Amino acid sequence: MDPANTFAAGAASAGLPDVQLIVVAVALVFLAGLASMADAALGSVSTARAAEMAREGERGASALAAIASDVVRHLNLLLLLRLLCELTATTLIALVAVDSWGIGWTAALVTAGTMTVVSFVVVGVAPRTVGRQHAYAVGRAAAPLVRWLGKVLNPLASLLILIGNAVTPGKGFPEGPFGSQVELRELVDLAEQRGVVEHGEREMIHSVFALGDTIAREVMVPRTEMVWIEAPKTLQQGLYLFLRSGFSRIPVIGESVDDVLGVLYLKDVIRRTQNGDPASTAQAVADLMRPATFVPESKPVDDLLSEMQAARSHVVIVVDEYGGTAGLVTIEDILEEIVGEITDEYDVERPPVEHLEDGAVRVTARLPIEDLGEIYGVELPADEVETVGGLLAQTLGRVPIPGAQVDVGGLHLVAEGTTGRRNRIDSVLVRRIEPVETPDTTDDTDTETEERQHADA
């Protein structure tokens, strides 16, 4: 006789006919649903709210507060209980199918299809929905039993987690990978749907969550957009650069941009030069710069923000894996990741192309180079850059600031106003370079030569 049929027949002869097996399986599925409901409820409970309910003396709140303080361990236990109930129920349904149809594809398909639907609907969707809808009521009702299970089954769950980590490549999680903290992201989405928070507030909260997954390279000002000053420059030259660029902190470099020596602060320069003493204005910026802080480009932004707040530093230099300067990060750059682009009252929206009365054209720095070439009927180099601002910076060899001028492709480009907190060039004034006419003296020279020849004759 087949072993499976023998087992099913043995179960039936032991006083467990098919009806009783189905009843036991249904009870196990019900228990699995309760475990799933408690899992969803406890995963949505706030520790502070549970502690407040415990102080108010609500029934079951003290046990709920105790679980909320160590929610991961208890969620692992509930997962273990749910899996045990589901698998046992599946086994019992399989025995009933084998007893009815024998071993074959029919029994296998019936068992798999039935338990898939039951597990998804009865264990997955329905109880978890109820658990989230009534998180604190379900949590207070289930907390005493879950807390008792934590004392009884915790050694078994911990042992299984250790075994799982042992057979898993790499370093595992001591608390297990199943538990999750308060699911704030989904709660915030639900709060927006119910009108509790605005869309902008929801985006801001999600941006805060994303800081932990964001690194310094993603928010930094790249080195191609950095404004810097050489160490031998005077404080008067540094003050001019501050006024023209609009920045209040500028890196000081040595031999190259990869050799950042420190950071020059506008307030330090003003404090030193406000008395008008020529000796003070002629002092080198290297004598007044502050030490620079360096961070790797893989630094998580949330950790970086905490360190910058603790050190009271508003700007740090980002270095790449080879030790070169990759860019810089300010606190404002990190804040923009949360609240969006920061602008001021001087930022205005300009038209892409503005024709002036004197024949010049004012274009936005973001205008494609091809569009500018079409306006003047010239061909401009567009190998490595795509915008007029990029062409200006490439030809200039450094980040353009207001007043910077270059000649390229028969056009004269002048950087104008800046926009945004990073003070990027907003517009560029473009004029055609008029060819310089050289007087033709050939005829006069020939005439003068002929007259001399006649005079000699």
C-alpha positions in Angstrom: 0.0 0.0 0.0 1.2 3.5 -0.7 2.7 5.3 2.3 0.4 8.4 1.9 -2.7 6.3 1.7 -1.5 4.2 4.7 -1.0 7.5 6.7 -4.5 8.8 5.7 -6.1 5.5 6.5 -4.3 5.4 9.8 -5.5 8.8 10.7 -9.1 7.8 9.8 -8.8 4.6 11.9 -7.4 6.6 14.8 -10.7 8.4 15.0 -10.0 11.4 12.8 -12.3 11.1 9.7 -12.1 13.6 6.9 -14.7 16.0 8.5 -12.7 16.2 11.7 -9.5 16.9 9.8 -11.2 19.7 8.0 -12.5 21.1 11.2 -9.0 21.1 12.8 -7.6 22.7 9.6 -10.2 25.4 9.8 -9.4 26.1 13.4 -5.7 26.3 12.6 -6.4 28.7 9.7 -8.5 30.8 12.2 -5.5 30.9 14.6 -3.2 31.9 11.8 -5.5 34.7 10.9 -5.5 35.9 14.5 -1.7 35.8 14.5 -1.7 37.8 11.3 -4.1 40.3 12.7 -2.0 40.8 15.9 1.1 41.1 13.7 -0.4 43.9 11.7 -1.8 45.7 14.8 1.5 45.5 16.8 3.5 46.6 13.8 1.4 49.8 13.6 1.4 50.6 17.3 3.4 53.7 18.5 5.5 53.1 21.6 4.7 56.6 23.0 0.9 56.1 22.5 1.0 52.7 24.1 2.9 54.1 27.1 0.4 56.9 27.4 -2.5 54.4 27.4 -0.7 52.4 30.1 -0.4 55.5 32.3 -4.2 56.1 31.8 -4.8 52.6 33.1 -6.6 51.2 30.1 -7.1 47.4 30.1 -4.2 45.5 28.4 -2.3 48.7 27.8 0.6 47.8 30.1 1.2 44.5 28.2 0.9 46.4 24.9 3.5 49.0 26.1 5.9 46.2 27.1 5.5 44.5 23.6 5.9 47.8 21.8 9.3 48.4 23.5 10.5 45.1 22.0 8.2 44.7 19.0 10.6 42.9 16.7 11.0 39.8 19.0 7.2 39.5 19.4 6.6 39.9 15.6 9.0 37.0 15.0 7.0 34.8 17.4 3.7 35.7 15.7 5.3 34.8 12.3 6.4 31.5 13.7 2.9 30.8 15.1 1.2 31.7 11.8 3.6 29.6 9.7 3.0 26.6 12.0 -0.7 26.9 11.8 -0.8 27.4 8.0 1.5 24.5 7.2 -0.3 22.2 9.6 -3.6 23.1 8.1 -2.2 22.6 4.6 -1.0 19.1 5.6 -4.4 18.2 7.0 -6.1 19.3 3.8 -3.6 17.3 1.8 -4.5 14.2 3.8 -8.2 14.7 3.1 -7.5 15.2 -0.7 -5.4 12.1 -0.8 -8.0 10.1 1.0 -10.7 11.3 -1.5 -8.9 11.3 -4.8 -5.7 9.3 -4.1 -2.2 10.4 -4.9 -2.1 12.4 -8.1 -2.3 15.8 -9.7 -5.9 16.2 -8.7 -5.1 16.0 -5.0 -2.1 18.2 -5.3 -3.9 20.9 -7.3 -6.9 20.9 -5.0 -4.7 21.3 -1.9 -2.5 24.0 -3.5 -5.4 26.0 -4.9 -7.6 25.8 -1.8 -4.8 26.7 0.7 -3.5 29.5 -1.6 -6.9 31.2 -1.7 -7.5 30.6 2.0 -4.1 31.9 3.1 -4.3 35.0 0.9 -7.8 36.0 1.9 -8.4 34.6 5.3 -4.9 34.9 6.7 -3.4 37.6 4.6 -5.8 40.3 3.5 -8.8 40.3 5.9 -7.1 40.0 9.3 -4.3 42.4 8.4 -6.8 45.0 7.3 -8.7 44.7 10.5 -5.5 44.8 12.5 -4.4 48.1 10.9 -7.9 49.6 11.1 -8.2 48.9 14.8 -4.5 48.6 15.8 -4.8 49.7 19.4 -8.0 47.8 20.2 -6.6 44.6 18.6 -3.2 45.2 20.2 -4.6 45.6 23.7 -6.7 42.5 23.3 -3.9 40.3 22.0 -1.0 41.8 24.0 -1.4 39.6 27.2 -1.4 36.3 25.1 1.4 37.5 22.9 3.5 38.5 25.9 2.9 35.0 27.4 3.9 33.4 24.1 7.0 35.5 24.1 8.1 33.9 27.3 7.3 30.4 26.1 8.4 30.3 22.5 11.1 32.9 22.4 13.9 30.4 22.9 12.6 28.3 20.0 12.3 31.4 17.8 15.8 32.6 18.7 17.3 29.1 18.0 15.6 29.1 14.5 16.9 32.6 13.8 20.4 31.5 14.7 20.1 28.4 12.4 18.8 30.6 9.6 21.7 33.1 10.0 24.2 30.2 10.1 23.1 28.8 6.7 22.7 32.3 5.1 25.8 33.8 3.3 27.1 36.9 4.9 26.2 38.4 8.2 22.7 37.9 9.4 20.4 39.9 11.7 20.4 38.8 15.3 16.8 39.8 15.8 15.7 38.2 12.5 14.7 39.8 9.2 11.0 39.5 9.7 10.2 42.2 12.2 9.6 45.8 11.2 9.3 49.0 13.2 6.3 51.3 13.0 5.2 51.5 9.3 5.1 55.2 9.2 5.4 55.5 5.4 2.1 53.6 4.9 0.5 55.4 7.7 1.5 58.8 6.2 0.0 57.7 2.9 -3.2 56.7 4.7 -3.3 60.0 6.5 -3.0 61.9 3.2 -5.9 59.9 1.8 -8.0 60.8 4.8 -7.0 64.5 4.6 -5.1 64.5 7.9 -1.9 65.7 6.2 -1.3 67.7 3.0 0.4 66.3 -0.1 3.5 68.5 0.5 3.7 67.4 4.1 3.6 63.8 3.0 6.4 64.4 0.5 8.4 66.0 3.2 8.0 63.1 5.6 9.0 60.6 2.9 12.0 62.8 2.1 13.1 62.5 5.7 12.9 58.7 5.5 14.9 58.8 2.3 17.8 60.6 3.9 19.0 57.3 5.4 19.3 55.9 1.9 20.9 59.0 0.3 24.7 59.5 0.2 26.7 62.7 0.0 27.5 62.3 -3.7 23.8 62.6 -4.5 23.3 66.0 -2.8 26.7 67.7 -3.2 27.6 70.6 -5.4 29.9 69.0 -7.9 33.5 70.4 -8.3 32.6 71.7 -11.7 30.1 74.1 -10.0 32.4 75.0 -7.1 33.6 78.6 -6.7 37.0 78.7 -5.0 39.9 81.1 -4.4 43.6 80.5 -4.4 45.5 80.8 -1.1 47.8 83.6 -2.1 44.9 85.9 -3.1 44.3 89.0 -0.8 41.3 89.6 1.4 40.3 92.4 -0.9 40.2 90.0 -3.8 38.3 87.5 -1.7 35.7 90.2 -0.8 35.2 91.0 -4.5 34.7 87.3 -5.2 32.1 87.1 -2.3 30.2 90.0 -3.7 30.2 88.8 -7.3 29.4 85.2 -6.6 26.9 85.8 -3.8 28.3 83.0 -1.6 29.2 83.5 2.0 31.7 80.6 2.3 34.3 79.7 -0.4 36.9 76.9 -0.3 40.5 78.0 -0.4 42.8 75.9 -2.6 46.5 75.4 -3.1 48.0 74.0 -6.2 44.6 72.7 -7.6 41.0 72.1 -6.8 42.0 68.7 -5.4 44.2 70.6 -2.8 41.6 72.2 -0.6 43.4 74.0 2.3 40.4 75.5 4.2 37.3 77.6 3.9 37.1 81.3 3.8 34.1 82.9 5.5 32.6 86.3 4.4 32.0 87.4 8.0 35.6 86.8 8.9 36.8 88.9 5.9 34.4 91.8 6.8 35.4 91.7 10.4 39.1 91.9 9.4 38.8 94.6 6.7 36.0 96.8 8.0 38.5 99.3 9.5 39.7 100.1 6.0 43.4 99.4 6.9 45.3 98.7 3.6 47.5 96.2 5.5 44.4 94.2 6.4 43.0 94.1 2.9 46.3 93.1 1.5 46.5 90.1 3.8 46.4 86.6 2.2 43.2 84.6 2.5 45.3 81.7 3.7 45.9 83.6 7.0 42.2 83.9 7.7 40.7 80.7 6.4 39.2 78.1 8.7 40.0 74.4 8.7 38.0 72.4 6.2 36.0 69.2 7.0 36.3 66.3 4.6 33.9 63.5 4.2 33.7 60.6 1.7 31.2 60.7 -1.1 29.6 57.5 0.3 28.7 59.2 3.6 24.9 58.7 4.4 23.2 62.1 4.4 21.4 61.6 7.7 24.7 60.9 9.6 26.3 63.8 7.8 23.6 66.2 8.9 24.0 65.1 12.5 27.7 65.5 12.4 27.5 69.0 10.8 25.0 70.0 13.5 27.2 68.8 16.3 30.3 70.4 14.8 28.4 73.6 13.9 29.8 73.4 10.4 27.8 74.6 7.5 30.0 73.3 4.7 32.1 70.2 4.2 34.3 69.1 1.3 33.4 65.8 -0.3 36.3 63.6 -1.6 36.1 60.6 -3.9 37.7 57.2 -3.5 41.0 58.5 -4.9 41.3 61.4 -2.5 40.4 64.1 -5.0 37.8 66.8 -4.5 34.4 65.6 -5.7 32.4 68.6 -4.5 31.0 70.2 -1.4 27.9 69.9 0.7 26.2 72.5 2.8 23.4 72.2 5.3 21.2 73.9 2.8 21.8 71.2 0.3 20.6 68.6 2.8 17.6 70.7 3.7 16.7 71.0 0.0 16.4 67.2 0.0 13.6 67.6 2.5 11.8 70.8 1.6 12.7 71.1 -2.1 14.5 73.9 -4.0 15.2 76.9 -1.9 14.9 80.3 -3.7 14.6 83.9 -2.6 12.7 87.0 -3.6 15.3 88.0 -6.2 14.7 84.9 -8.3 12.6 85.6 -11.3 11.4 83.4 -14.2 13.0 84.6 -17.4 11.9 83.8 -21.0 14.2 81.4 -22.8 15.1 84.1 -25.4 14.8 87.8 -25.1 15.8 90.1 -28.0 17.0 93.5 -26.9 16.8 96.8 -28.8 20.5 97.1 -29.3 20.6 93.8 -31.2 21.9 91.7 -28.3 20.0 88.6 -27.1 19.5 87.6 -23.5 19.1 83.8 -23.1 18.7 81.5 -20.1 21.8 79.6 -19.1 19.8 76.4 -19.7 19.2 77.2 -23.4 20.6 74.4 -25.6 23.6 75.4 -27.6 22.0 74.4 -30.9 19.2 76.9 -30.3 21.6 79.7 -29.7 23.5 78.8 -32.9 20.3 78.9 -34.9 19.5 82.4 -33.6 22.8 83.8 -35.0 23.3 81.3 -37.8 26.6 80.0 -36.5 27.9 76.6 -35.4 29.0 76.4 -31.8 31.1 73.6 -30.3 28.7 71.2 -28.5 30.9 68.2 -27.9 31.1 68.0 -24.1 28.4 70.5 -23.0 24.8 71.0 -24.0 23.7 74.4 -22.6 24.8 78.0 -23.0 25.8 78.0 -19.3 27.9 74.9 -19.8 29.6 76.4 -22.9 30.4 79.6 -20.9 31.9 77.6 -18.1 33.9 75.3 -20.5 35.4 78.2 -22.4 36.1 80.2 -19.3 37.8 77.2 -17.6 36.0 77.7 -14.2 32.5 78.3 -12.8 31.2 81.6 -14.3 30.1 84.4 -12.0 28.3 87.6 -13.0 30.4 89.7 -15.3 32.5 86.8 -16.7 33.0 87.2 -20.5 34.2 84.8 -23.2 34.4 84.9 -27.0 33.4 81.7 -28.8 32.2 80.9 -32.3 32.0 84.6 -33.3 29.8 85.4 -30.3 30.5 87.4 -27.2 29.0 85.9 -24.1 28.6 87.8 -20.8 27.3 86.0 -17.6 24.5 88.0 -15.9 22.4 87.5 -12.9 22.3 84.4 -10.7 19.4 82.4 -9.4 18.7 79.9 -6.6 20.5 79.4 -3.4 23.6 78.0 -5.2 23.8 81.2 -7.2 24.0 79.6 -10.6 24.2 81.8 -13.6 20.6 82.5 -14.7 21.0 84.4 -17.9 23.7 85.1 -20.5 23.9 88.2 -22.7 25.0 87.3 -26.2 26.3 89.7 -29.0 27.8 89.0 -32.3 31.4 89.9 -32.6 31.7 92.5 -35.4 34.7 91.9 -37.6 37.3 94.6 -37.3 37.8 96.3 -40.7 41.4 97.0 -41.7 42.0 99.8 -44.1 43.1 98.7 -47.6 46.3 100.8 -48.4 47.3 98.8 -51.5 46.0 101.4 -54.0 47.5 104.4 -52.2 50.9 102.6 -52.0 50.8 101.8 -55.7 49.9 105.4 -56.6 52.6 106.8 -54.3 55.2 104.4 -55.9 54.1 105.5 -59.5 54.4 109.1 -58.5 58.0 108.5 -57.2 58.9 106.7 -60.3 57.6 109.6 -62.5 59.5 112.1 -60.3 62.8 110.1 -60.7 62.2 110.0 -64.4 
